Amino acid sequence: MEEMQQSEPELNEAVQETAPSHSDNIVGLFLEPANTFEKISYYASKTIDWLIPTLLIIVIAIFANFVMFSNAQIKYSMIEKQMEKMTQNFNEMVEKGQMPAEVADEQLEKIRENMDKNIGGFSPMQIIGTFIVIFLKLFIVAGIFFLFFKLFYKGGGNYKSSLVALGLPTYITVIQVVVMVLAALLMKKMFSGLSISDFLDLDKGTYKGYILSYLDPFAIWFYAIVSIGYSKLFKVDAVKSYATIFGLWIGFTMLLFVLAQYIPFLKFFGIGA
């Protein structure tokens, strides 16, 4: 008993001396994610561990948008792909008597003109919008995950722990975006992910395209590391953590897909068949 009591202070001192820096956490995220999040769990969660990767992905996303849409072929393929969906939706509305054919043609022409003018643009409002959307998504998703791990599993972490578990793996998304840009420039087409659907150019609004969109190695890698983060920071069994994170990811996106079948408006955002 005495040896055990003496070893605990020694362990705490050792942990205190090896407090990981943000750069340590970046390296550990890719080499030893479980050990890295285990070390992070010994200390109060740091804002820097979720803020820096979030700011970086915003900058990378804006830059990627500029690079891809500066390429005329990529921009044209993107507009044509979107217009194909729009035309299909408007034709359905015309067939159902919800809109005259002349009005549909006029609206489609205006939409094409606006796309050609605005896609790839860098107005201050678009940049501000990117900041708002990405931060809102982080805060909302981190809040949902936090509630699940806190209420259902009585996890030991707090909301800031949730931000770190979700935010630090964003470095994986940064790599994903870089690879997406390279793939887009090589294949001369727009990429919104690196799934089988993206490479086969399948419509993610169809059931086949939607299901195959989950087969994205970077997305799977990201959520696997997020699962490890929540397991370690909230002191929850790894299996439960994996089941919760992947279950919420697939379940929520599937819910949106199903809703789009009954709410046509969502189809304009590329959701649903």
C-alpha distance (Angstrom), angle and dihedral (degrees) to the residues before:
residue distance angle dihedral
M1 . . .
E2 3.79 . .
E3 3.80 90.8 .
M4 3.81 90.5 51.5
Q5 3.79 92.2 48.6
Q6 3.78 90.8 50.1
S7 3.81 93.6 47.4
E8 3.83 94.2 56.7
P9 3.83 95.5 63.4
E10 3.79 88.9 44.6
L11 3.79 90.1 52.4
N12 3.81 92.0 48.2
E13 3.81 90.5 49.8
A14 3.79 90.7 50.0
V15 3.78 90.9 50.3
Q16 3.81 90.9 46.9
E17 3.80 91.2 53.4
T18 3.80 93.6 50.9
A19 3.80 100.0 48.5
P20 3.83 103.9 158.7
S21 3.77 120.5 -120.2
H22 3.79 121.5 -141.6
S23 3.81 90.6 -99.7
D24 3.82 89.1 51.6
N25 3.79 88.6 52.8
I26 3.80 92.3 50.7
V27 3.80 92.4 53.4
G28 3.79 92.4 42.1
L29 3.81 91.4 49.4
F30 3.80 89.1 67.0
L31 3.80 100.9 31.8
E32 3.82 105.6 33.4
P33 3.82 110.4 4.9
A34 3.81 95.5 166.0
N35 3.81 93.8 50.9
T36 3.79 91.2 42.6
F37 3.80 94.9 54.4
E38 3.80 89.1 42.2
K39 3.82 89.5 58.2
I40 3.81 91.6 44.6
S41 3.81 89.2 53.9
Y42 3.83 91.1 63.0
Y43 3.80 91.1 67.9
A44 3.79 140.1 45.4
S45 3.81 109.1 -79.9
K46 3.79 112.9 -99.2
T47 3.80 124.5 -134.7
I48 3.80 90.5 -140.7
D49 3.81 90.9 65.7
W50 3.81 93.0 65.2
L51 3.80 102.9 22.6
I52 3.82 99.2 57.7
P53 3.84 96.3 50.1
T54 3.80 90.2 45.2
L55 3.80 92.7 52.1
L56 3.80 89.7 45.4
I57 3.80 94.0 53.3
I58 3.81 89.6 50.1
V59 3.81 91.4 53.8
I60 3.81 91.9 44.0
A61 3.81 92.0 47.9
I62 3.82 92.1 51.9
F63 3.82 91.3 46.0
A64 3.83 92.0 46.8
N65 3.79 90.3 51.2
F66 3.81 90.6 52.0
V67 3.82 93.9 47.6
M68 3.80 96.0 47.0
F69 3.79 97.0 44.6
S70 3.78 92.7 44.3
N71 3.79 83.8 69.9
A72 3.83 107.3 84.6
Q73 3.81 94.2 -151.7
I74 3.79 93.7 52.1
K75 3.79 92.0 46.1
Y76 3.80 91.8 49.3
S77 3.82 93.3 48.6
M78 3.80 90.4 48.9
I79 3.81 93.1 51.0
E80 3.80 92.3 46.6
K81 3.80 92.0 49.3
Q82 3.80 92.0 50.5
M83 3.79 92.9 43.7
E84 3.80 90.4 52.3
K85 3.82 89.6 58.2
M86 3.79 92.4 43.5
T87 3.80 92.5 49.4
Q88 3.80 91.4 50.0
N89 3.82 91.7 50.5
F90 3.81 93.5 46.7
N91 3.82 91.4 47.3
E92 3.80 89.4 54.2
M93 3.79 90.0 51.6
V94 3.82 90.7 49.6
E95 3.81 91.8 49.5
K96 3.81 90.1 51.4
G97 3.78 91.2 50.1
Q98 3.79 93.0 -114.9
M99 3.80 93.5 122.7
P100 3.83 135.7 18.6
A101 3.82 114.8 -111.8
E102 3.82 91.8 -121.7
V103 3.79 92.0 54.7
A104 3.81 90.9 47.4
D105 3.82 91.6 52.7
E106 3.80 91.0 47.6
Q107 3.80 92.5 49.2
L108 3.81 92.7 47.4
E109 3.79 91.0 52.3
K110 3.80 91.5 51.2
I111 3.80 91.0 48.0
R112 3.82 90.8 51.9
E113 3.80 91.4 49.9
N114 3.80 92.2 48.9
M115 3.81 91.7 48.1
D116 3.79 92.3 50.4
K117 3.80 90.2 48.8
N118 3.81 100.4 41.9
I119 3.81 108.7 29.4
G120 3.78 108.7 105.2
G121 3.79 92.5 10.6
F122 3.76 122.6 142.3
S123 3.77 106.2 -147.9
P124 3.82 115.6 158.7
M125 3.81 89.7 -113.7
Q126 3.82 91.8 55.5
I127 3.79 91.9 50.5
I128 3.81 91.8 46.4
G129 3.79 88.7 47.0
T130 3.81 90.6 54.2
F131 3.81 90.6 52.8
I132 3.80 92.5 48.4
V133 3.81 96.0 46.0
I134 3.81 95.6 47.8
F135 3.81 94.5 45.6
L136 3.81 92.4 44.6
K137 3.80 90.6 50.6
L138 3.81 90.7 50.3
F139 3.81 94.4 48.5
I140 3.82 94.7 44.3
V141 3.81 96.9 45.1
A142 3.82 91.4 43.5
G143 3.81 87.9 51.1
I144 3.81 92.8 51.2
F145 3.81 92.7 48.0
F146 3.81 90.4 45.8
L147 3.80 92.1 54.0
F148 3.79 92.3 49.9
F149 3.80 94.7 48.7
K150 3.80 93.5 41.8
L151 3.80 100.2 42.6
F152 3.80 102.1 34.1
Y153 3.81 101.4 32.0
K154 3.83 100.7 24.3
G155 3.80 88.2 -130.1
G156 3.75 121.0 -168.8
G157 3.79 98.7 -128.2
N158 3.80 130.3 93.5
Y159 3.81 134.3 -140.0
K160 3.80 91.8 -83.0
S161 3.81 88.9 53.6
S162 3.80 87.2 54.5
L163 3.80 90.9 52.3
V164 3.81 90.7 52.3
A165 3.83 94.3 45.7
L166 3.80 90.0 51.8
G167 3.80 99.9 32.3
L168 3.81 103.9 46.5
P169 3.86 93.7 58.8
T170 3.82 87.1 57.8
Y171 3.82 85.3 93.5
I172 3.81 85.0 75.2
T173 3.80 89.1 56.1
V174 3.81 89.0 51.4
I175 3.81 89.3 58.2
Q176 3.80 89.5 45.7
V177 3.81 92.1 54.9
V178 3.81 91.8 48.9
V179 3.82 90.7 51.4
M180 3.82 89.4 46.6
V181 3.80 91.0 55.2
L182 3.81 92.0 49.1
A183 3.82 90.8 48.3
A184 3.81 90.9 48.1
L185 3.80 92.9 51.4
L186 3.81 92.5 46.7
M187 3.81 96.0 45.5
K188 3.82 96.3 34.0
K189 3.79 94.6 -130.1
M190 3.79 139.1 101.2
F191 3.81 119.3 -92.6
S192 3.81 123.1 -161.9
G193 3.80 92.4 175.5
L194 3.79 141.7 -11.7
S195 3.78 99.6 -106.3
I196 3.80 127.9 126.4
S197 3.82 87.3 -100.1
D198 3.81 90.9 58.6
F199 3.80 95.2 49.3
L200 3.82 93.2 44.4
D201 3.82 89.4 44.7
L202 3.81 91.5 -126.4
D203 3.79 120.7 167.5
K204 3.80 106.6 -107.7
G205 3.77 87.6 -154.0
T206 3.81 89.6 71.7
Y207 3.79 122.1 78.3
K208 3.81 92.8 -115.2
G209 3.79 94.0 47.5
Y210 3.78 91.6 44.9
I211 3.81 95.2 51.9
L212 3.80 93.2 45.5
S213 3.82 90.6 49.1
Y214 3.81 87.6 74.7
L215 3.80 89.5 64.0
D216 3.79 92.9 84.0
P217 3.83 111.8 131.9
F218 3.81 93.3 -154.6
A219 3.81 93.9 49.5
I220 3.81 90.7 48.3
W221 3.81 90.3 47.1
F222 3.81 90.9 49.2
Y223 3.80 95.5 50.9
A224 3.80 91.5 43.3
I225 3.82 90.3 57.2
V226 3.81 90.7 43.5
S227 3.81 87.8 54.0
I228 3.79 90.5 53.1
G229 3.80 90.1 48.6
Y230 3.80 93.9 53.7
S231 3.79 91.7 44.0
K232 3.80 92.3 55.1
L233 3.81 100.4 36.2
F234 3.80 94.8 44.9
K235 3.83 95.8 35.5
V236 3.81 92.6 -124.2
D237 3.80 127.9 148.7
A238 3.82 110.5 -88.8
V239 3.82 94.3 -127.6
K240 3.81 91.4 53.3
S241 3.78 90.4 47.7
Y242 3.81 93.7 51.2
A243 3.81 91.5 46.1
T244 3.81 92.2 49.6
I245 3.81 98.3 45.7
F246 3.80 96.6 43.4
G247 3.81 91.1 39.4
L248 3.81 92.5 54.0
W249 3.82 92.8 44.0
I250 3.80 94.5 50.9
G251 3.80 95.4 34.5
F252 3.80 96.5 51.5
T253 3.81 95.7 45.3
M254 3.80 89.7 45.7
L255 3.81 89.5 52.5
L256 3.82 90.1 54.1
F257 3.80 90.0 49.0
V258 3.80 92.7 52.1
L259 3.82 92.7 45.3
A260 3.79 89.5 53.6
Q261 3.80 89.3 62.6
Y262 3.81 88.4 64.5
I263 3.80 100.6 30.1
P264 3.83 107.0 57.2
F265 3.81 91.1 -171.9
L266 3.81 89.7 72.6
K267 3.80 90.2 60.9
F268 3.79 89.3 71.6
F269 3.83 86.8 66.6
G270 3.78 93.4 53.5
I271 3.82 94.3 -101.3
G272 3.77 121.5 132.8
A273 3.76 135.1 -0.4
